[in-house]
Amino acid sequence: MDKQTLIEKIKAMAAAPSCCAELRAAVKDYLDALGTSAEKNVAENLIAEIEADITTVENLVPFAHSDMAVQIFGAEGAKKFAAHADELKASGAKYCDCGACAPGVEILQHKAVLLA
């Protein structure tokens, strides 16, 4: 994967409603550092933040069945979310497939491009 494609995935990850504030800040720092002498250092920070924030299915399932999920998504939304999390687990998925986690996994698979 080329760097420009990764940058587009980084932007998509940050735009996802499920992207946390810390990861959005790391993305902003990275995009601001593109083409500067700080780019590699900031890329390392971005990668570390992605690694910290990606949710495994093993962590997703209990959250999806929690009272917190009901508070966030409402009763019906949480029910659908829990069913989806259960389907992910049954399919053998390792990570959450939300709009932040899915591109995050792809970015990590090609992190060497960001560090080059």
Buried (B, 14 or more C-beta within 10 A) or exposed (E): EEEEEBBEBBEBBBEBEBBEEEBBBBBEBBBEBEEEEBBEEBBBBBBEBBEEBBBEBEEBBEBBBEEEBBEEBEEEEBBEBBEBBBEBBEEEBEBBBBBBBBBBBBBBEBBEBBEE
